[in-house]
Amino acid sequence: MRWFAGLARGDRGTTRDASAIQCGEIGSGVCGRRVAVLTDGPARLFDPRPAATLLPRLESLEERLLRHETGLSRAMRPGSVEEVGQVLMAMLREEVERNEPALSGRSIHDLPELVQHVVELAQAYRPDPRYALQLSQRKVCIPGLLASFLAVELHRNGWRARYRFPLGLGVEIDSQSIHPPHGGRRPY
């Protein structure tokens, strides 16, 4: 604990104290808690507020991040949960269209056969152009591609895209709904 208290005083602590932190010897209660540095007193070890409250102007952080990453300058507005399904469906449609040569002439009735040909699909898979994936990484993408294909094809046949928390994206018609898992992990 001397290392944390030392931070509050401004010194760096010793190598022994730093290695104790790395090895987890200091105590299990410290992990996940904020260490507040007080100017006139010892470090306060417990603060129930989320760590995100350390960030300045948290209420506008998401918008600022989007503007920075995308270069958008136009007006933005918060989206509703209902709109999330439309956005996700557009992303899935883009993946399916990018891989149209591998899926050309196929329908959802071909999914059992397509699942058995992961290697062939991985060889023909076209990832997002920002990524150069090896064959083993493209194999990991095939379940997601097939889930995207299922959702997009059902949407083309009149099913409605809808996002629900915590289920995620689903497509539904009348009283039926399907929530295709989107392929597990991505290699990027």
C-alpha positions as CSV (number, residue, x, y, z in Angstrom):
1,M,0.0,0.0,0.0
2,R,3.0,2.3,0.4
3,W,3.2,2.7,-3.4
4,F,-0.3,4.1,-3.7
5,A,0.2,6.4,-0.7
6,G,3.5,7.5,-2.3
7,L,1.7,8.4,-5.5
8,A,-0.5,10.7,-3.4
9,R,2.6,12.4,-1.9
10,G,4.3,12.6,-5.4
11,D,7.1,10.1,-5.0
12,R,7.4,7.1,-7.2
13,G,7.7,4.4,-4.6
14,T,10.3,1.6,-4.8
15,T,11.0,-1.1,-7.3
16,R,9.8,-3.6,-4.7
17,D,6.5,-1.8,-4.3
18,A,6.0,-1.7,-8.1
19,S,6.7,-5.4,-8.5
20,A,4.3,-6.2,-5.7
21,I,1.6,-4.5,-7.6
22,Q,2.4,-6.4,-10.7
23,C,2.4,-9.7,-8.8
24,G,-0.8,-9.0,-7.0
25,E,0.7,-9.1,-3.5
26,I,-0.8,-5.8,-2.4
27,G,-4.3,-7.1,-2.0
28,S,-7.3,-8.1,-4.0
29,G,-9.5,-5.2,-2.8
30,V,-7.4,-2.6,-4.7
31,C,-8.2,-4.0,-8.2
32,G,-11.0,-2.2,-9.9
33,R,-11.0,0.8,-7.5
34,R,-10.0,4.3,-8.3
35,V,-7.1,5.8,-6.4
36,A,-7.9,9.4,-5.8
37,V,-5.0,11.8,-5.2
38,L,-5.8,14.3,-2.5
39,T,-3.6,17.4,-2.1
40,D,-3.8,17.6,1.7
41,G,-4.2,14.0,2.8
42,P,-3.6,10.3,2.2
43,A,-4.8,8.6,-0.9
44,R,-8.5,7.6,-0.7
45,L,-8.7,3.9,-1.7
46,F,-12.4,3.5,-2.4
47,D,-14.5,5.6,-4.6
48,P,-17.9,4.1,-5.7
49,R,-18.1,6.2,-8.9
50,P,-17.3,4.5,-12.2
51,A,-13.8,5.1,-13.6
52,A,-15.4,6.8,-16.7
53,T,-16.3,9.8,-14.4
54,L,-12.5,10.7,-14.6
55,L,-13.0,11.7,-18.2
56,P,-13.8,15.3,-18.9
57,R,-17.2,16.2,-20.4
58,L,-18.3,12.5,-20.3
59,E,-21.9,13.4,-21.6
60,S,-20.4,14.4,-25.0
61,L,-17.5,11.9,-25.2
62,E,-19.2,9.5,-27.6
63,E,-20.0,12.3,-30.1
64,R,-16.5,13.8,-29.8
65,L,-15.0,10.4,-30.4
66,L,-17.1,9.8,-33.5
67,R,-16.3,13.2,-34.9
68,H,-12.6,12.7,-34.3
69,E,-12.6,9.2,-35.9
70,T,-14.8,9.9,-38.8
71,G,-14.1,13.5,-39.5
72,L,-17.8,14.3,-39.5
73,S,-18.7,17.9,-39.2
74,R,-22.5,17.8,-39.8
75,A,-25.0,17.8,-37.0
76,M,-25.4,14.6,-35.1
77,R,-28.2,13.4,-32.9
78,P,-28.5,10.5,-30.5
79,G,-30.1,7.4,-32.2
80,S,-32.9,5.4,-30.7
81,V,-32.8,1.7,-30.0
82,E,-35.2,1.1,-32.8
83,E,-32.7,2.6,-35.3
84,V,-29.9,0.3,-34.2
85,G,-31.4,-2.6,-36.1
86,Q,-31.4,-0.6,-39.3
87,V,-27.8,0.4,-38.8
88,L,-26.7,-3.1,-38.1
89,M,-28.6,-4.5,-41.0
90,A,-26.8,-2.1,-43.3
91,M,-23.5,-3.3,-42.0
92,L,-24.5,-7.0,-42.5
93,R,-25.8,-6.2,-46.0
94,E,-22.4,-4.6,-46.9
95,E,-20.6,-7.7,-45.7
96,V,-22.9,-10.0,-47.8
97,E,-22.6,-7.8,-50.9
98,R,-18.7,-7.7,-50.5
99,N,-18.8,-11.5,-50.5
100,E,-21.4,-11.9,-53.3
101,P,-19.1,-14.0,-55.5
102,A,-18.9,-16.7,-52.8
103,L,-22.6,-16.6,-52.1
104,S,-23.9,-16.0,-55.7
105,G,-26.9,-18.1,-56.5
106,R,-27.3,-19.3,-52.9
107,S,-30.3,-19.1,-50.6
108,I,-30.9,-19.7,-46.9
109,H,-31.8,-23.2,-47.9
110,D,-28.2,-23.8,-48.8
111,L,-26.9,-22.8,-45.3
112,P,-26.4,-26.5,-44.1
113,E,-24.2,-27.1,-47.1
114,L,-22.4,-23.8,-46.8
115,V,-21.5,-24.6,-43.1
116,Q,-19.8,-27.7,-44.3
117,H,-17.5,-25.8,-46.7
118,V,-15.9,-23.3,-44.3
119,V,-12.4,-23.7,-45.9
120,E,-13.7,-23.0,-49.4
121,L,-15.7,-20.0,-48.2
122,A,-12.7,-18.7,-46.3
123,Q,-10.5,-18.9,-49.4
124,A,-13.1,-16.8,-51.3
125,Y,-13.9,-14.5,-48.3
126,R,-13.4,-10.8,-48.9
127,P,-12.8,-9.0,-45.6
128,D,-13.3,-5.4,-44.9
129,P,-10.7,-3.7,-47.2
130,R,-9.1,-2.1,-44.2
131,Y,-7.8,-5.6,-43.1
132,A,-5.5,-8.1,-44.8
133,L,-6.4,-11.4,-43.2
134,Q,-4.7,-14.8,-43.4
135,L,-6.7,-17.9,-44.3
136,S,-6.9,-18.9,-40.6
137,Q,-8.3,-15.5,-39.7
138,R,-10.8,-15.6,-42.6
139,K,-12.1,-19.0,-41.4
140,V,-13.1,-17.3,-38.1
141,C,-15.2,-14.8,-40.1
142,I,-17.3,-17.4,-41.9
143,P,-19.8,-18.1,-39.2
144,G,-20.4,-14.3,-39.0
145,L,-20.8,-14.1,-42.8
146,L,-23.3,-16.9,-42.8
147,A,-25.3,-15.3,-39.9
148,S,-25.2,-12.0,-41.9
149,F,-26.4,-13.9,-45.0
150,L,-29.3,-15.4,-43.1
151,A,-30.4,-12.1,-41.6
152,V,-30.0,-10.2,-44.9
153,E,-31.9,-12.8,-46.9
154,L,-34.8,-12.9,-44.4
155,H,-34.9,-9.1,-44.5
156,R,-35.1,-9.2,-48.3
157,N,-38.1,-11.5,-47.9
158,G,-40.1,-9.2,-45.8
159,W,-38.8,-9.8,-42.3
160,R,-38.2,-6.7,-40.2
161,A,-34.9,-5.9,-38.6
162,R,-35.1,-5.1,-34.9
163,Y,-32.6,-4.6,-32.2
164,R,-33.5,-5.8,-28.7
165,F,-31.3,-5.6,-25.6
166,P,-29.8,-8.1,-24.6
167,L,-30.6,-10.3,-27.5
168,G,-29.0,-8.1,-30.2
169,L,-30.1,-7.9,-33.8
170,G,-33.0,-10.0,-34.8
171,V,-35.3,-10.3,-37.8
172,E,-39.0,-10.9,-37.3
173,I,-42.2,-11.5,-39.2
174,D,-45.7,-11.8,-37.6
175,S,-45.0,-13.6,-34.3
176,Q,-41.8,-15.3,-35.4
177,S,-38.3,-13.9,-34.7
178,I,-34.8,-15.1,-35.2
179,H,-31.7,-13.7,-33.6
180,P,-28.8,-15.1,-35.7
181,P,-25.6,-15.1,-33.6
182,H,-23.1,-12.9,-35.4
183,G,-20.3,-15.4,-35.7
184,G,-18.4,-15.3,-32.4
185,R,-15.1,-13.5,-32.4
186,R,-13.6,-11.4,-35.1
187,P,-9.8,-11.8,-35.9
188,Y,-9.4,-8.0,-36.0
